[in-house]
Amino acid sequence: MSTLDVHPNDYYTLRILMYCANTPERCKVGIEGGKKIATLTKSKAAQGMLGVIYARMGERDRALEIVRQLEAEADNEPAVGYYVALTRCTLGEKDEAIEWLERAEQSGLGLLIVVAVEPSFSPLRPVPRFQALLRKLGLA
């Protein structure tokens, strides 16, 4: 018996499944979890993680569809910038990812505390503009 068998709608379990979606099989499970969270909570974070998972699976069009939806709401909900950045980075769009992280920093998003250690941002680490953002955040 798995945790999902006992708690099929547990938000945190479903979030962990989404975050750990790094293989094709885990991505499928993560997408199901993300869809469930998005339906149950209307969570923009869950929607953002769905974008990341679709990007990991190579489903660029689906990932960009979610990115466009999140970008349209960024002025009202600054936290979505973090997930736009994650998805853009996963798609290989480094400049756009950093731009969204900078926007998130300007809005005072506390979630950025993890940006220096978030594995999905590894491709950004050698980029001088990203290093400058880390210094600005006090993370480098």
KOLMILO-543276 format. One record per residue: residue in three letters; x, y negated, z negated of N, C-alpha, C, O in turn. Coordinates in steps of 0.02 Angstrom, whole numbers, plus 50000, padded with zeros to 5 digits. Each point is the difference from the previous one (the first is absolute). Layout:
% residues N
alaXYZXYZXYZXYZ/...
***
This chain:
% residues 140
met500435005950000499574994150000500454993850000500494999649962/ser499354995650080500404993950004499644994249965499425000549981/thr500954994250010499724993949970499414997650041499504997749972/leu500555002750094499454997850043499375004349991499454997650008/asp500655008749975499425004349986499624997649939499395000149997/val500994997749953499704997849937499754992850004499474998349975/his500924997450058499844992950005500044997750073500464996450019/pro499065005650022500054998550072499954992650018500204998050055/asn499554997949899499934992850014500444995749955499894994049994/asp500615009049975500434996249955500444995350041500395002150042/tyr499534991549944500354994750037500765001149999500324999750052/tyr499965001549890500735000449994500285006250034500534999850030/thr499115005749965500225006050035500004998850076500475001950034/leu499004995049990499964998750071500544995050023500285000850054/arg499864994249904500544995250017500685003550003500394998650045/ile499745005949909500635003750001500055004250063500535000450031/leu498935002849989500005003950062500164995650060500355002150046/met499384991949954500144995450054500744997950000500325000050052/tyr499924998449890500694997549995500505005550020500524998550028/cys499335007749956500455005650014499915002950071500295005250016/ala499324991650024499865002550068500614998750045500044994950034/asn500435009949965500604999150040500145005850047500545000450030/thr498995004149976500035005450049499335000150036499524997349975/pro500455005850084499355000150035499435002849959499454997350001/glu500685008249962499465002949959499804995449943499414999049987/arg501094998149980499854995349946499654993750026499584997149966/cys500595000950094499674994250030499255001350009499594995749987/lys500255010350036499295001850008499634999749934499454997349996/val500865005449952499694999849933499964992849975499504998049971/gly501044998150041500014993049980499464995950034499694995749969/ile500205005650095499484996450037499315001649971499594995549992/glu500295010849993499365001849969499914996549933499474997449985/gly501065002549975499974996649936499904992550008499614997049963/gly500735000150085499934992850013499304998150023499734995049979/lys500005009150064499314998750023499515000449942499534996049995/lys500595008849961499565000849942500054993949954499494997349979/ile501135000650006500084994149957499694993950032499644996249967/ala500495002850098499734994250034499244999949998499704994749994/thr499995011150011499275000549997499754998749929499514996449990/leu500825006649961499774999449931500124993149970499594997649961/thr500964999150058500204993949965500044993850044500034994449974/lys499965006450091500114994350046500704997049989500114994150013/ser500355010149964500684997849983500404998150062500075003950046/lys500194990049953500444997850055500675003649996500335001050051/ala499885000849888500635003849992499935006850034500465002250034/ala498985001049957499895006550032499984999250076500295004050036/gln499394990849987499984998750071500714998850026500195002450053/gly500204993849908500694998750020500425006350003500395001050046/met499525003449904500385006350000499795004450058500415003750027/leu498954995949993499795003750059500384997750061500215004050042/gly499894989549963500404997350056500705002850000500275001850053/val500044998649888500675002849994500015007350021500455002250036/ile499065001649941499995007250017499895001050075500335004250030/tyr499224991950000499915000650072500664998350036500175003250050/ala500184991849926500654998250030500495005849993500375001550047/arg499655001749895500455005749989499845005750047500445003750022/met498924997049994499785005450045500114998350073499895004250044/gly500334989749970500094997950069499374997550033499984999150061/glu499504999949900499364997550027500004992349997499654996949961/arg500765000350083500124992850001499364995950007499914995149964/asp499675006850082499394996150012499554999849938499734994749983/arg500195011049984499605000049938500324995849946499664996349964/ala501005004350030500364996049950499914992550014499884996149954/leu500195002050108499944992950018499284997549992499904994149985/glu499625010250025499304998049989499904998149927499684995049984/ile500605009049971499954998549928500394993749984499774995949961/val500825003450068500404993949988499614993850020499994995149963/arg499685005150094499614994150023499444998449951499864994249986/gln499815011149989499464998949951500284996849936499704995449973/leu500875007050004500304997349939500244992950011499914995649957/glu500405003150100500254993350015499434994950000500094994349979/ala499335007850044499424995550001499774998149930499674994949991/glu500505009249960499784998849931500564997349955499904998949940/ala500695000150089500594998249959499914993449962500264999449945/asp499394995850084499924993649965499585000749937500104996549951/asn499425008150051499565001149942500285005049950499815000049941/glu500625004350082500275005349957500745001050015500185004250041/pro500254991949926500725000050016500345006849993500505001250033/ala499255003349926500315006549991500035004150064500425004450007/val499134994250040500015004050061500644998850039500205004350040/gly500144990149950500634998750035500525005349987500395001650044/tyr499625001149895500475005349983499885006250044500475003050025/tyr498904998849984499835005950039500084998850075500175004550038/val499724989349984500154998350069500755000850011500215002850051/ala500194994849902500735000650006500215007350001500425002050040/leu499295002149916500175007249999499855003250067500415003850027/thr499004994850000499815003050063500444997550057500235003950041/arg499884989649960500424997150053500715003049997500295001650052/cys499974999249888500675002949992500015007250025500465002150035/thr499035001749947499955007050021499955000650076500245004850029/leu499454990150002499954999950073500654997550033500054999950062/gly500444998149898500634997550027500014992650014500464997550032/glu499034998949946499944992850011500304996249941499644997349958/lys501025002650039500354997349942499874992649988499854998049943/asp500194997950109499894992849991499304998549974499924995949955/glu499595007550074499314998949977499915002449927499644996849961/ala500685008750022499965002649932500284994849951499694998649948/ile500894998750067500304995149956499584993749996499934997149946/glu499795000950110499554994150000499425001049951499834995449962/trp499875010650038499445001349955500235000549928499634998149955/leu500975004550033500265000149931500134992949976499874998449942/glu500374997350101500114993049982499344996549984499964996149953/arg499535005450085499344997249986499745002549932499724996149961/ala500395010350025499795002849936500384996749943499714998749947/glu500934999950063500404996749949499744993049988499964997849942/gln499864998650110499744993249993499344999849962499834995149968/ser499805010550036499365000249964500095002449928499525000249962/gly501105001550020500135002149931499815007249985499855001649942/leu500145002650108499795006949991500495003949955500595000750018/gly499175001649926500425003649952500235006850025500515002549978/leu499115000550067500175006650027500695000050033500305005350008/leu499954989050011500644999650034500585002149955500575000850024/ile499315000249912500525002349955500305006650023500575001649983/val499055002450055500245006550023500324999850069500255005150024/val499754989250008500224999750070500735002250009500175002850052/ala500264996149899500705001850007500115007649997500505002550027/val499045001249942500095007249993499485004150038500055006150002/glu499474990650029499505003650039500345003450060500284996650043/pro499695010149960500345003550055499784997950070500395000250047/ser498984998049960499754998050066500334993750027499984998850061/phe500324997249895500344994050022500755001150013500364995250012/ser499865011049984500725001450012500274997150065500574997650001/pro499055002650054500274997250062500154992549996500374997350040/leu499324999449911500114992749993500624998349959500244994450004/arg500015010349958500544998449952500614996750031500274995449969/pro499965006550091500594996750028499854993250032500464996550021/val498915001649984499814993850035500124994049953499744999849945/pro500664995350077500164994349958499384996349973500004997849943/arg499505001550098499394996549979499665003749942499734996949955/phe500275009850047499725004049946500434999349937499734999449945/gln500935000650064500454999149943499884993149967500024999449939/ala499864995550102499854993449973499355000049960499954996949948/leu499555006850077499365000649963500125003549934499724997949949/leu500675007450050500155003549938500344995349949499855000149941/arg500614995850084500334995349955499504994949973500014998349941/lys499554999450101499494995249979499545003049946499784996549955/leu500095009950052499575003649952500395002049937499705002449952/gly500964996650049500415002149943500125007549998500115002849947/leu499875000450110500075007350005500665002250030500125006050010/ala500324989250005500655001750029500544996049966500595000750017/
***
